[in-house]
Amino acid sequence: MNNRLRVLRAERSLSQAELADALGVSRQTVNAIETGKYDPSLPLAFKIAQLFERAIESIFQPEQESLPHE
Amino acid sequence: MSTARLAAARRYRIRFLSAMVAYAVTILLLVPMAKGDLPLWSKMLLMLVPVVPVLVAVSEILRYVRSLDELEQRVQFEAVCVAGVLTCLATFAWGLLEIAGLPKMPVVLVLPLFCALYGGATAIGCRRFR
C-alpha cells in the first residue's frame, strides 16, 4: 500500500517522534508506515486520517496491481 | 517515546530483572539442598520454587507486550511463533538423534533454548521494520 504520511507530516512540520506520540505508537512504527514496510491496521489508519483531517483514501492508496481488474 | 510508553518499558525492565535475580538466587540456594539427603517429596517441592519467579517474569512479559503498539506486537508474535517452531524442531530432531546414540538432552534446557531463539527472532524482526 502507498501512503502520503511523510508528505502530510512534513506539511505540519511534525517530527516522527511527535507524530508517534500523537498516535500513541512508537517512532519506529511511524517510520515503518512511511517507508511502506508496514501497513497500519484500520483503527490506526482512521486515527491517522482523523489527525490530519482527511479521508483515509486520500492518505492510503492500494498498489495498482492489488486492485481488482474490471 | 511517550511518557506512558517509557514508564511501561522501565517498569518492565525492573520487574523482569527482579524476577530473574530471584530465579538465579533460588536456583543457587535450592539445587545443593535438593541434591542432599531429603525425602523425595520435599526435594520435588524445593525444585518447583524457581518456577514461581519464572511465572512472574512471564506475566511481566505479557503485561509489557500488551502495552506495545500494533507493529511491536506483531514483531513479538512472529518471534514467539518462530522460536516455538524452532524449539519444537530442534528438540524433535535431537530426540530422533538420541535413538541413534546421542546423549539425552536435559529437558531443563528447553526453556533457555526457547528464550534464546525468541530473543534472536525479536532482534531480526525489529531490524526488518527499522
N, CA and C atoms of all chains as a GROMACS GRO file, in nm:
protein
  600
    1MET      N    1   0.084  -0.120   0.000
    1MET     CA    2   0.000   0.000   0.000
    1MET      C    3   0.088   0.126   0.000
    2ASN      N    4   0.050   0.224  -0.081
    2ASN     CA    5   0.123   0.352  -0.083
    2ASN      C    6   0.056   0.448   0.015
    3ASN      N    7   0.135   0.540   0.067
    3ASN     CA    8   0.074   0.641   0.154
    3ASN      C    9   0.147   0.774   0.145
    4ARG      N   10   0.077   0.880   0.190
    4ARG     CA   11   0.131   1.016   0.183
    4ARG      C   12   0.166   1.068   0.323
    5LEU      N   13   0.192   0.976   0.413
    5LEU     CA   14   0.212   1.015   0.553
    5LEU      C   15   0.332   1.109   0.569
    6ARG      N   16   0.441   1.078   0.500
    6ARG     CA   17   0.562   1.160   0.514
    6ARG      C   18   0.534   1.303   0.466
    7VAL      N   19   0.461   1.314   0.356
    7VAL     CA   20   0.430   1.447   0.300
    7VAL      C   21   0.342   1.525   0.396
    8LEU      N   22   0.237   1.458   0.447
    8LEU     CA   23   0.145   1.525   0.539
    8LEU      C   24   0.215   1.567   0.668
    9ARG      N   25   0.302   1.481   0.716
    9ARG     CA   26   0.378   1.512   0.838
    9ARG      C   27   0.467   1.633   0.814
   10ALA      N   28   0.532   1.636   0.697
   10ALA     CA   29   0.621   1.748   0.664
   10ALA      C   30   0.542   1.879   0.653
   11GLU      N   31   0.421   1.869   0.596
   11GLU     CA   32   0.337   1.990   0.582
   11GLU      C   33   0.306   2.052   0.718
   12ARG      N   34   0.293   1.967   0.818
   12ARG     CA   35   0.262   2.017   0.953
   12ARG      C   36   0.388   2.037   1.038
   13SER      N   37   0.503   2.018   0.976
   13SER     CA   38   0.633   2.032   1.046
   13SER      C   39   0.640   1.947   1.173
   14LEU      N   40   0.591   1.826   1.160
   14LEU     CA   41   0.596   1.733   1.274
   14LEU      C   42   0.714   1.640   1.257
   15SER      N   43   0.780   1.607   1.367
   15SER     CA   44   0.885   1.505   1.360
   15SER      C   45   0.816   1.368   1.371
   16GLN      N   46   0.890   1.264   1.337
   16GLN     CA   47   0.832   1.128   1.350
   16GLN      C   48   0.796   1.100   1.496
   17ALA      N   49   0.880   1.148   1.586
   17ALA     CA   50   0.854   1.124   1.729
   17ALA      C   51   0.727   1.195   1.774
   18GLU      N   52   0.708   1.319   1.727
   18GLU     CA   53   0.587   1.394   1.766
   18GLU      C   54   0.461   1.328   1.711
   19LEU      N   55   0.470   1.281   1.586
   19LEU     CA   56   0.355   1.213   1.526
   19LEU      C   57   0.327   1.082   1.601
   20ALA      N   58   0.435   1.012   1.634
   20ALA     CA   59   0.420   0.885   1.708
   20ALA      C   60   0.350   0.909   1.842
   21ASP      N   61   0.390   1.015   1.912
   21ASP     CA   62   0.327   1.049   2.041
   21ASP      C   63   0.179   1.078   2.022
   22ALA      N   64   0.147   1.154   1.916
   22ALA     CA   65   0.007   1.191   1.891
   22ALA      C   66  -0.078   1.068   1.858
   23LEU      N   67  -0.015   0.968   1.797
   23LEU     CA   68  -0.088   0.847   1.757
   23LEU      C   69  -0.083   0.737   1.863
   24GLY      N   70   0.005   0.754   1.961
   24GLY     CA   71   0.021   0.652   2.065
   24GLY      C   72   0.094   0.529   2.016
   25VAL      N   73   0.186   0.549   1.922
   25VAL     CA   74   0.268   0.437   1.872
   25VAL      C   75   0.416   0.475   1.884
   26SER      N   76   0.503   0.382   1.849
   26SER     CA   77   0.646   0.412   1.856
   26SER      C   78   0.691   0.487   1.730
   27ARG      N   79   0.807   0.554   1.741
   27ARG     CA   80   0.861   0.626   1.626
   27ARG      C   81   0.895   0.526   1.514
   28GLN      N   82   0.940   0.406   1.554
   28GLN     CA   83   0.974   0.303   1.456
   28GLN      C   84   0.850   0.264   1.373
   29THR      N   85   0.735   0.264   1.438
   29THR     CA   86   0.612   0.228   1.366
   29THR      C   87   0.577   0.335   1.263
   30VAL      N   88   0.590   0.463   1.302
   30VAL     CA   89   0.565   0.572   1.207
   30VAL      C   90   0.662   0.560   1.090
   31ASN      N   91   0.789   0.533   1.120
   31ASN     CA   92   0.889   0.519   1.014
   31ASN      C   93   0.856   0.400   0.922
   32ALA      N   94   0.814   0.288   0.982
   32ALA     CA   95   0.782   0.169   0.902
   32ALA      C   96   0.662   0.195   0.810
   33ILE      N   97   0.565   0.273   0.860
   33ILE     CA   98   0.449   0.306   0.775
   33ILE      C   99   0.493   0.398   0.661
   34GLU      N  100   0.572   0.501   0.695
   34GLU     CA  101   0.617   0.597   0.593
   34GLU      C  102   0.699   0.531   0.483
   35THR      N  103   0.781   0.435   0.522
   35THR     CA  104   0.868   0.370   0.422
   35THR      C  105   0.798   0.254   0.352
   36GLY      N  106   0.672   0.230   0.388
   36GLY     CA  107   0.594   0.125   0.321
   36GLY      C  108   0.628  -0.016   0.366
   37LYS      N  109   0.703  -0.026   0.478
   37LYS     CA  110   0.739  -0.160   0.527
   37LYS      C  111   0.625  -0.222   0.607
   38TYR      N  112   0.534  -0.136   0.653
   38TYR     CA  113   0.423  -0.185   0.736
   38TYR      C  114   0.296  -0.110   0.700
   39ASP      N  115   0.188  -0.186   0.678
   39ASP     CA  116   0.057  -0.126   0.655
   39ASP      C  117  -0.019  -0.123   0.787
   40PRO      N  118  -0.066  -0.005   0.828
   40PRO     CA  119  -0.132   0.004   0.959
   40PRO      C  120  -0.267  -0.067   0.960
   41SER      N  121  -0.313  -0.100   1.080
   41SER     CA  122  -0.447  -0.159   1.094
   41SER      C  123  -0.550  -0.051   1.060
   42LEU      N  124  -0.675  -0.094   1.040
   42LEU     CA  125  -0.781   0.002   1.009
   42LEU      C  126  -0.799   0.106   1.121
   43PRO      N  127  -0.803   0.063   1.250
   43PRO     CA  128  -0.816   0.164   1.357
   43PRO      C  129  -0.703   0.268   1.354
   44LEU      N  130  -0.579   0.222   1.330
   44LEU     CA  131  -0.468   0.318   1.328
   44LEU      C  132  -0.477   0.408   1.204
   45ALA      N  133  -0.520   0.351   1.092
   45ALA     CA  134  -0.536   0.431   0.971
   45ALA      C  135  -0.643   0.539   0.993
   46PHE      N  136  -0.751   0.504   1.062
   46PHE     CA  137  -0.856   0.602   1.094
   46PHE      C  138  -0.800   0.712   1.185
   47LYS      N  139  -0.718   0.671   1.281
   47LYS     CA  140  -0.658   0.767   1.374
   47LYS      C  141  -0.570   0.867   1.298
   48ILE      N  142  -0.492   0.814   1.204
   48ILE     CA  143  -0.406   0.899   1.122
   48ILE      C  144  -0.491   0.995   1.039
   49ALA      N  145  -0.598   0.941   0.981
   49ALA     CA  146  -0.686   1.023   0.897
   49ALA      C  147  -0.751   1.134   0.981
   50GLN      N  148  -0.793   1.099   1.102
   50GLN     CA  149  -0.855   1.199   1.191
   50GLN      C  150  -0.755   1.307   1.227
   51LEU      N  151  -0.633   1.264   1.258
   51LEU     CA  152  -0.529   1.359   1.299
   51LEU      C  153  -0.500   1.461   1.189
   52PHE      N  154  -0.497   1.412   1.064
   52PHE     CA  155  -0.467   1.503   0.952
   52PHE      C  156  -0.593   1.559   0.888
   53GLU      N  157  -0.709   1.526   0.946
   53GLU     CA  158  -0.839   1.576   0.899
   53GLU      C  159  -0.858   1.550   0.749
   54ARG      N  160  -0.835   1.425   0.712
   54ARG     CA  161  -0.850   1.384   0.572
   54ARG      C  162  -0.919   1.247   0.567
   55ALA      N  163  -0.968   1.215   0.447
   55ALA     CA  164  -1.027   1.081   0.430
   55ALA      C  165  -0.914   0.979   0.420
   56ILE      N  166  -0.941   0.860   0.467
   56ILE     CA  167  -0.837   0.755   0.465
   56ILE      C  168  -0.781   0.736   0.324
   57GLU      N  169  -0.872   0.732   0.225
   57GLU     CA  170  -0.826   0.702   0.088
   57GLU      C  171  -0.742   0.814   0.028
   58SER      N  172  -0.744   0.933   0.090
   58SER     CA  173  -0.656   1.038   0.041
   58SER      C  174  -0.516   1.026   0.100
   59ILE      N  175  -0.503   0.940   0.201
   59ILE     CA  176  -0.370   0.917   0.262
   59ILE      C  177  -0.312   0.783   0.218
   60PHE      N  178  -0.399   0.681   0.217
   60PHE     CA  179  -0.353   0.546   0.181
   60PHE      C  180  -0.417   0.504   0.050
   61GLN      N  181  -0.333   0.459  -0.041
   61GLN     CA  182  -0.384   0.408  -0.169
   61GLN      C  183  -0.328   0.268  -0.192
   62PRO      N  184  -0.415   0.175  -0.240
   62PRO     CA  185  -0.362   0.040  -0.268
   62PRO      C  186  -0.269   0.042  -0.388
   63GLU      N  187  -0.176  -0.054  -0.390
   63GLU     CA  188  -0.087  -0.068  -0.506
   63GLU      C  189  -0.172  -0.097  -0.629
   64GLN      N  190  -0.130  -0.051  -0.745
   64GLN     CA  191  -0.210  -0.069  -0.866
   64GLN      C  192  -0.238  -0.217  -0.895
   65GLU      N  193  -0.135  -0.304  -0.877
   65GLU     CA  194  -0.153  -0.445  -0.913
   65GLU      C  195  -0.245  -0.518  -0.815
   66SER      N  196  -0.267  -0.458  -0.694
   66SER     CA  197  -0.356  -0.525  -0.598
   66SER      C  198  -0.503  -0.486  -0.619
   67LEU      N  199  -0.528  -0.391  -0.710
   67LEU     CA  200  -0.665  -0.351  -0.738
   67LEU      C  201  -0.734  -0.458  -0.822
   68PRO      N  202  -0.866  -0.485  -0.797
   68PRO     CA  203  -0.934  -0.584  -0.880
   68PRO      C  204  -0.950  -0.534  -1.023
   69HIS      N  205  -0.935  -0.626  -1.122
   69HIS     CA  206  -0.949  -0.587  -1.262
   69HIS      C  207  -1.096  -0.576  -1.300
   70GLU      N  208  -1.126  -0.479  -1.383
   70GLU     CA  209  -1.266  -0.460  -1.426
   70GLU      C  210  -1.303  -0.567  -1.529
   71MET      N  211   0.970   0.861   2.240
   71MET     CA  212   0.875   0.770   2.304
   71MET      C  213   0.794   0.848   2.407
   72SER      N  214   0.662   0.821   2.415
   72SER     CA  215   0.578   0.895   2.507
   72SER      C  216   0.611   0.857   2.652
   73THR      N  217   0.567   0.943   2.745
   73THR     CA  218   0.598   0.920   2.886
   73THR      C  219   0.540   0.787   2.933
   74ALA      N  220   0.416   0.758   2.890
   74ALA     CA  221   0.350   0.634   2.933
   74ALA      C  222   0.426   0.511   2.882
   75ARG      N  223   0.472   0.520   2.755
   75ARG     CA  224   0.545   0.406   2.697
   75ARG      C  225   0.680   0.390   2.766
   76LEU      N  226   0.745   0.503   2.798
   76LEU     CA  227   0.874   0.497   2.868
   76LEU      C  228   0.856   0.435   3.006
   77ALA      N  229   0.748   0.478   3.076
   77ALA     CA  230   0.723   0.425   3.210
   77ALA      C  231   0.696   0.275   3.206
   78ALA      N  232   0.619   0.231   3.104
   78ALA     CA  233   0.588   0.088   3.091
   78ALA      C  234   0.715   0.008   3.065
   79ALA      N  235   0.803   0.063   2.980
   79ALA     CA  236   0.928  -0.007   2.947
   79ALA      C  237   1.018  -0.015   3.071
   80ARG      N  238   1.021   0.094   3.148
   80ARG     CA  239   1.106   0.098   3.268
   80ARG      C  240   1.053  -0.001   3.373
   81ARG      N  241   0.921   0.001   3.391
   81ARG     CA  242   0.858  -0.089   3.489
   81ARG      C  243   0.886  -0.235   3.450
   82TYR      N  244   0.877  -0.262   3.320
   82TYR     CA  245   0.901  -0.399   3.272
   82TYR      C  246   1.045  -0.441   3.302
   83ARG      N  247   1.140  -0.352   3.270
   83ARG     CA  248   1.282  -0.386   3.291
   83ARG      C  249   1.308  -0.419   3.438
   84ILE      N  250   1.256  -0.333   3.527
   84ILE     CA  251   1.281  -0.351   3.671
   84ILE      C  252   1.219  -0.482   3.719
   85ARG      N  253   1.092  -0.505   3.686
   85ARG     CA  254   1.022  -0.624   3.736
   85ARG      C  255   1.078  -0.752   3.675
   86PHE      N  256   1.111  -0.746   3.545
   86PHE     CA  257   1.165  -0.866   3.479
   86PHE      C  258   1.301  -0.902   3.538
   87LEU      N  259   1.387  -0.800   3.554
   87LEU     CA  260   1.520  -0.825   3.611
   87LEU      C  261   1.509  -0.876   3.755
   88SER      N  262   1.416  -0.820   3.833
   88SER     CA  263   1.396  -0.866   3.971
   88SER      C  264   1.356  -1.013   3.972
   89ALA      N  265   1.265  -1.050   3.881
   89ALA     CA  266   1.222  -1.190   3.874
   89ALA      C  267   1.338  -1.281   3.836
   90MET      N  268   1.422  -1.234   3.743
   90MET     CA  269   1.537  -1.316   3.701
   90MET      C  270   1.640  -1.331   3.812
   91VAL      N  271   1.660  -1.223   3.890
   91VAL     CA  272   1.752  -1.231   4.005
   91VAL      C  273   1.696  -1.330   4.106
   92ALA      N  274   1.565  -1.321   4.132
   92ALA     CA  275   1.501  -1.414   4.226
   92ALA      C  276   1.517  -1.559   4.177
   93TYR      N  277   1.503  -1.578   4.047
   93TYR     CA  278   1.519  -1.712   3.988
   93TYR      C  279   1.661  -1.764   4.012
   94ALA      N  280   1.760  -1.678   3.982
   94ALA     CA  281   1.901  -1.719   3.998
   94ALA      C  282   1.931  -1.753   4.144
   95VAL      N  283   1.881  -1.669   4.234
   95VAL     CA  284   1.907  -1.692   4.377
   95VAL      C  285   1.844  -1.824   4.423
   96THR      N  286   1.719  -1.850   4.383
   96THR     CA  287   1.653  -1.974   4.426
   96THR      C  288   1.725  -2.097   4.368
   97ILE      N  289   1.772  -2.085   4.243
   97ILE     CA  290   1.846  -2.198   4.183
   97ILE      C  291   1.974  -2.224   4.261
   98LEU      N  292   2.050  -2.115   4.287
   98LEU     CA  293   2.177  -2.130   4.358
   98LEU      C  294   2.158  -2.187   4.499
   99LEU      N  295   2.050  -2.146   4.564
   99LEU     CA  296   2.026  -2.192   4.701
   99LEU      C  297   1.967  -2.333   4.706
  100LEU      N  298   1.875  -2.361   4.615
  100LEU     CA  299   1.795  -2.482   4.629
  100LEU      C  300   1.854  -2.606   4.560
  101VAL      N  301   1.933  -2.587   4.455
  101VAL     CA  302   1.990  -2.705   4.386
  101VAL      C  303   2.078  -2.787   4.481
  102PRO      N  304   2.173  -2.723   4.557
  102PRO     CA  305   2.252  -2.803   4.651
  102PRO      C  306   2.165  -2.873   4.755
  103MET      N  307   2.057  -2.803   4.800
  103MET     CA  308   1.968  -2.863   4.900
  103MET      C  309   1.896  -2.985   4.843
  104ALA      N  310   1.852  -2.972   4.716
  104ALA     CA  311   1.776  -3.081   4.653
  104ALA      C  312   1.865  -3.202   4.625
  105LYS      N  313   1.998  -3.179   4.620
  105LYS     CA  314   2.090  -3.291   4.598
  105LYS      C  315   2.126  -3.359   4.730
  106GLY      N  316   2.080  -3.297   4.840
  106GLY     CA  317   2.112  -3.350   4.973
  106GLY      C  318   2.023  -3.466   5.013
  107ASP      N  319   2.032  -3.501   5.141
  107ASP     CA  320   1.961  -3.618   5.193
  107ASP      C  321   1.824  -3.576   5.249
  108LEU      N  322   1.729  -3.560   5.160
  108LEU     CA  323   1.594  -3.516   5.198
  108LEU      C  324   1.493  -3.613   5.139
  109PRO      N  325   1.373  -3.619   5.195
  109PRO     CA  326   1.269  -3.703   5.132
  109PRO      C  327   1.238  -3.654   4.991
  110LEU      N  328   1.198  -3.748   4.906
  110LEU     CA  329   1.174  -3.714   4.766
  110LEU      C  330   1.073  -3.602   4.748
  111TRP      N  331   0.962  -3.607   4.826
  111TRP     CA  332   0.857  -3.506   4.808
  111TRP      C  333   0.908  -3.366   4.842
  112SER      N  334   0.997  -3.355   4.943
  112SER     CA  335   1.048  -3.222   4.978
  112SER      C  336   1.148  -3.172   4.874
  113LYS      N  337   1.226  -3.265   4.815
  113LYS     CA  338   1.317  -3.226   4.706
  113LYS      C  339   1.237  -3.173   4.587
  114MET      N  340   1.128  -3.243   4.555
  114MET     CA  341   1.045  -3.200   4.441
  114MET      C  342   0.985  -3.063   4.468
  115LEU      N  343   0.941  -3.044   4.592
  115LEU     CA  344   0.881  -2.915   4.629
  115LEU      C  345   0.985  -2.803   4.617
  116LEU      N  346   1.106  -2.833   4.666
  116LEU     CA  347   1.215  -2.732   4.660
  116LEU      C  348   1.244  -2.693   4.515
  117MET      N  349   1.249  -2.794   4.425
  117MET     CA  350   1.286  -2.765   4.286
  117MET      C  351   1.175  -2.700   4.205
  118LEU      N  352   1.056  -2.694   4.265
  118LEU     CA  353   0.947  -2.622   4.197
  118LEU      C  354   0.945  -2.474   4.234
  119VAL      N  355   1.019  -2.440   4.341
  119VAL     CA  356   1.020  -2.300   4.386
  119VAL      C  357   1.071  -2.204   4.277
  120PRO      N  358   1.181  -2.236   4.203
  120PRO     CA  359   1.229  -2.144   4.097
  120PRO      C  360   1.127  -2.120   3.985
  121VAL      N  361   1.026  -2.206   3.976
  121VAL     CA  362   0.923  -2.187   3.873
  121VAL      C  363   0.842  -2.059   3.902
  122VAL      N  364   0.830  -2.026   4.033
  122VAL     CA  365   0.749  -1.909   4.072
  122VAL      C  366   0.804  -1.779   4.011
  123PRO      N  367   0.935  -1.747   4.030
  123PRO     CA  368   0.984  -1.624   3.966
  123PRO      C  369   0.976  -1.628   3.813
  124VAL      N  370   0.987  -1.748   3.755
  124VAL     CA  371   0.973  -1.758   3.609
  124VAL      C  372   0.829  -1.722   3.569
  125LEU      N  373   0.731  -1.768   3.648
  125LEU     CA  374   0.591  -1.732   3.622
  125LEU      C  375   0.571  -1.580   3.632
  126VAL      N  376   0.636  -1.520   3.732
  126VAL     CA  377   0.626  -1.374   3.747
  126VAL      C  378   0.685  -1.306   3.623
  127ALA      N  379   0.801  -1.357   3.576
  127ALA     CA  380   0.865  -1.299   3.457
  127ALA      C  381   0.773  -1.312   3.335
  128VAL      N  382   0.708  -1.427   3.321
  128VAL     CA  383   0.618  -1.448   3.207
  128VAL      C  384   0.501  -1.349   3.213
  129SER      N  385   0.446  -1.329   3.333
  129SER     CA  386   0.333  -1.235   3.346
  129SER      C  387   0.379  -1.092   3.314
  130GLU      N  388   0.504  -1.059   3.350
  130GLU     CA  389   0.557  -0.925   3.318
  130GLU      C  390   0.577  -0.909   3.168
  131ILE      N  391   0.624  -1.016   3.102
  131ILE     CA  392   0.640  -1.010   2.956
  131ILE      C  393   0.504  -0.986   2.891
  132LEU      N  394   0.402  -1.059   2.939
  132LEU     CA  395   0.267  -1.043   2.882
  132LEU      C  396   0.217  -0.901   2.901
  133ARG      N  397   0.235  -0.848   3.023
  133ARG     CA  398   0.189  -0.711   3.052
  133ARG      C  399   0.260  -0.611   2.961
  134TYR      N  400   0.392  -0.634   2.940
  134TYR     CA  401   0.470  -0.542   2.856
  134TYR      C  402   0.425  -0.550   2.710
  135VAL      N  403   0.406  -0.674   2.662
  135VAL     CA  404   0.364  -0.691   2.521
  135VAL      C  405   0.229  -0.623   2.498
  136ARG      N  406   0.140  -0.630   2.598
  136ARG     CA  407   0.009  -0.565   2.583
  136ARG      C  408   0.021  -0.412   2.578
  137SER      N  409   0.130  -0.359   2.632
  137SER     CA  410   0.148  -0.213   2.632
  137SER      C  411   0.213  -0.165   2.500
  138LEU      N  412   0.255  -0.260   2.415
  138LEU     CA  413   0.322  -0.222   2.290
  138LEU      C  414   0.220  -0.182   2.184
  139ASP      N  415   0.267  -0.114   2.079
  139ASP     CA  416   0.176  -0.080   1.969
  139ASP      C  417   0.162  -0.200   1.874
  140GLU      N  418   0.079  -0.183   1.771
  140GLU     CA  419   0.043  -0.298   1.687
  140GLU      C  420   0.161  -0.358   1.610
  141LEU      N  421   0.253  -0.274   1.564
  141LEU     CA  422   0.368  -0.327   1.490
  141LEU      C  423   0.461  -0.403   1.586
  142GLU      N  424   0.485  -0.344   1.702
  142GLU     CA  425   0.571  -0.410   1.800
  142GLU      C  426   0.510  -0.543   1.844
  143GLN      N  427   0.377  -0.546   1.861
  143GLN     CA  428   0.309  -0.671   1.898
  143GLN      C  429   0.324  -0.774   1.788
  144ARG      N  430   0.318  -0.728   1.663
  144ARG     CA  431   0.334  -0.822   1.551
  144ARG      C  432   0.473  -0.883   1.551
  145VAL      N  433   0.575  -0.798   1.578
  145VAL     CA  434   0.713  -0.849   1.584
  145VAL      C  435   0.725  -0.954   1.694
  146GLN      N  436   0.665  -0.925   1.811
  146GLN     CA  437   0.670  -1.019   1.923
  146GLN      C  438   0.598  -1.149   1.888
  147PHE      N  439   0.482  -1.137   1.825
  147PHE     CA  440   0.403  -1.255   1.789
  147PHE      C  441   0.482  -1.345   1.693
  148GLU      N  442   0.541  -1.282   1.590
  148GLU     CA  443   0.617  -1.361   1.493
  148GLU      C  444   0.739  -1.425   1.560
  149ALA      N  445   0.801  -1.350   1.654
  149ALA     CA  446   0.919  -1.404   1.723
  149ALA      C  447   0.881  -1.526   1.807
  150VAL      N  448   0.767  -1.518   1.876
  150VAL     CA  449   0.721  -1.632   1.957
  150VAL      C  450   0.693  -1.752   1.866
  151CYS      N  451   0.629  -1.727   1.752
  151CYS     CA  452   0.598  -1.836   1.657
  151CYS      C  453   0.727  -1.902   1.608
  152VAL      N  454   0.822  -1.819   1.563
  152VAL     CA  455   0.947  -1.872   1.510
  152VAL      C  456   1.022  -1.950   1.618
  153ALA      N  457   1.031  -1.890   1.739
  153ALA     CA  458   1.102  -1.956   1.849
  153ALA      C  459   1.034  -2.087   1.887
  154GLY      N  460   0.901  -2.087   1.891
  154GLY     CA  461   0.827  -2.209   1.926
  154GLY      C  462   0.850  -2.319   1.824
  155VAL      N  463   0.839  -2.286   1.698
  155VAL     CA  464   0.856  -2.387   1.592
  155VAL      C  465   1.000  -2.440   1.592
  156LEU      N  466   1.098  -2.348   1.603
  156LEU     CA  467   1.239  -2.392   1.601
  156LEU      C  468   1.273  -2.477   1.724
  157THR      N  469   1.216  -2.440   1.840
  157THR     CA  470   1.241  -2.519   1.961
  157THR      C  471   1.184  -2.660   1.943
  158CYS      N  472   1.061  -2.667   1.892
  158CYS     CA  473   0.998  -2.799   1.868
  158CYS      C  474   1.082  -2.881   1.770
  159LEU      N  475   1.124  -2.817   1.660
  159LEU     CA  476   1.203  -2.888   1.559
  159LEU      C  477   1.336  -2.937   1.616
  160ALA      N  478   1.403  -2.847   1.692
  160ALA     CA  479   1.535  -2.883   1.746
  160ALA      C  480   1.523  -2.998   1.846
  161THR      N  481   1.425  -2.990   1.936
  161THR     CA  482   1.411  -3.096   2.036
  161THR      C  483   1.363  -3.227   1.970
  162PHE      N  484   1.278  -3.214   1.869
  162PHE     CA  485   1.231  -3.334   1.796
  162PHE      C  486   1.349  -3.402   1.725
  163ALA      N  487   1.431  -3.318   1.656
  163ALA     CA  488   1.547  -3.374   1.585
  163ALA      C  489   1.644  -3.438   1.683
  164TRP      N  490   1.665  -3.370   1.798
  164TRP     CA  491   1.755  -3.426   1.899
  164TRP      C  492   1.701  -3.561   1.950
  165GLY      N  493   1.569  -3.565   1.971
  165GLY     CA  494   1.506  -3.689   2.016
  165GLY      C  495   1.530  -3.803   1.919
  166LEU      N  496   1.523  -3.774   1.789
  166LEU     CA  497   1.550  -3.877   1.688
  166LEU      C  498   1.696  -3.919   1.693
  167LEU      N  499   1.784  -3.818   1.713
  167LEU     CA  500   1.927  -3.848   1.717
  167LEU      C  501   1.963  -3.930   1.843
  168GLU      N  502   1.884  -3.913   1.949
  168GLU     CA  503   1.907  -3.993   2.070
  168GLU      C  504   1.891  -4.142   2.040
  169ILE      N  505   1.797  -4.173   1.950
  169ILE     CA  506   1.778  -4.314   1.912
  169ILE      C  507   1.905  -4.367   1.846
  170ALA      N  508   1.975  -4.275   1.773
  170ALA     CA  509   2.099  -4.315   1.704
  170ALA      C  510   2.219  -4.313   1.798
  171GLY      N  511   2.197  -4.275   1.924
  171GLY     CA  512   2.308  -4.284   2.019
  171GLY      C  513   2.355  -4.153   2.080
  172LEU      N  514   2.294  -4.041   2.042
  172LEU     CA  515   2.333  -3.913   2.102
  172LEU      C  516   2.291  -3.911   2.249
  173PRO      N  517   2.368  -3.842   2.336
  173PRO     CA  518   2.328  -3.839   2.479
  173PRO      C  519   2.194  -3.770   2.497
  174LYS      N  520   2.122  -3.806   2.604
  174LYS     CA  521   1.991  -3.746   2.629
  174LYS      C  522   2.006  -3.598   2.662
  175MET      N  523   1.917  -3.517   2.601
  175MET     CA  524   1.918  -3.372   2.628
  175MET      C  525   1.835  -3.345   2.754
  176PRO      N  526   1.894  -3.274   2.853
  176PRO     CA  527   1.814  -3.243   2.972
  176PRO      C  528   1.694  -3.154   2.935
  177VAL      N  529   1.577  -3.192   2.982
  177VAL     CA  530   1.454  -3.119   2.949
  177VAL      C  531   1.461  -2.974   2.999
  178VAL      N  532   1.541  -2.953   3.105
  178VAL     CA  533   1.553  -2.819   3.163
  178VAL      C  534   1.615  -2.718   3.064
  179LEU      N  535   1.676  -2.770   2.958
  179LEU     CA  536   1.737  -2.681   2.857
  179LEU      C  537   1.637  -2.627   2.756
  180VAL      N  538   1.516  -2.682   2.755
  180VAL     CA  539   1.417  -2.642   2.653
  180VAL      C  540   1.380  -2.495   2.668
  181LEU      N  541   1.353  -2.450   2.793
  181LEU     CA  542   1.313  -2.310   2.815
  181LEU      C  543   1.425  -2.212   2.776
  182PRO      N  544   1.551  -2.234   2.823
  182PRO     CA  545   1.658  -2.143   2.778
  182PRO      C  546   1.674  -2.141   2.626
  183LEU      N  547   1.657  -2.258   2.562
  183LEU     CA  548   1.666  -2.264   2.416
  183LEU      C  549   1.558  -2.176   2.353
  184PHE      N  550   1.434  -2.191   2.404
  184PHE     CA  551   1.323  -2.111   2.352
  184PHE      C  552   1.351  -1.961   2.373
  185CYS      N  553   1.400  -1.926   2.493
  185CYS     CA  554   1.426  -1.783   2.524
  185CYS      C  555   1.532  -1.726   2.431
  186ALA      N  556   1.639  -1.804   2.406
  186ALA     CA  557   1.747  -1.757   2.318
  186ALA      C  558   1.693  -1.736   2.176
  187LEU      N  559   1.614  -1.832   2.128
  187LEU     CA  560   1.557  -1.819   1.993
  187LEU      C  561   1.459  -1.703   1.986
  188TYR      N  562   1.382  -1.683   2.093
  188TYR     CA  563   1.284  -1.574   2.099
  188TYR      C  564   1.357  -1.438   2.092
  189GLY      N  565   1.468  -1.429   2.166
  189GLY     CA  566   1.547  -1.306   2.165
  189GLY      C  567   1.604  -1.278   2.026
  190GLY      N  568   1.660  -1.383   1.965
  190GLY     CA  569   1.718  -1.368   1.831
  190GLY      C  570   1.612  -1.330   1.727
  191ALA      N  571   1.497  -1.397   1.736
  191ALA     CA  572   1.389  -1.370   1.639
  191ALA      C  573   1.334  -1.228   1.658
  192THR      N  574   1.330  -1.181   1.783
  192THR     CA  575   1.282  -1.044   1.809
  192THR      C  576   1.379  -0.943   1.748
  193ALA      N  577   1.508  -0.967   1.766
  193ALA     CA  578   1.610  -0.875   1.713
  193ALA      C  579   1.600  -0.868   1.560
  194ILE      N  580   1.585  -0.985   1.497
  194ILE     CA  581   1.573  -0.989   1.350
  194ILE      C  582   1.445  -0.918   1.306
  195GLY      N  583   1.334  -0.943   1.378
  195GLY     CA  584   1.206  -0.879   1.346
  195GLY      C  585   1.213  -0.728   1.357
  196CYS      N  586   1.281  -0.678   1.461
  196CYS     CA  587   1.296  -0.533   1.480
  196CYS      C  588   1.375  -0.473   1.364
  197ARG      N  589   1.480  -0.543   1.320
  197ARG     CA  590   1.563  -0.491   1.209
  197ARG      C  591   1.485  -0.484   1.079
  198ARG      N  592   1.392  -0.578   1.062
  198ARG     CA  593   1.311  -0.581   0.939
  198ARG      C  594   1.233  -0.452   0.920
  199PHE      N  595   1.183  -0.396   1.028
  199PHE     CA  596   1.096  -0.279   1.018
  199PHE      C  597   1.168  -0.149   1.050
  200ARG      N  598   1.301  -0.154   1.068
  200ARG     CA  599   1.375  -0.032   1.103
  200ARG      C  600   1.387   0.061   0.983
   0.00000   0.00000   0.00000
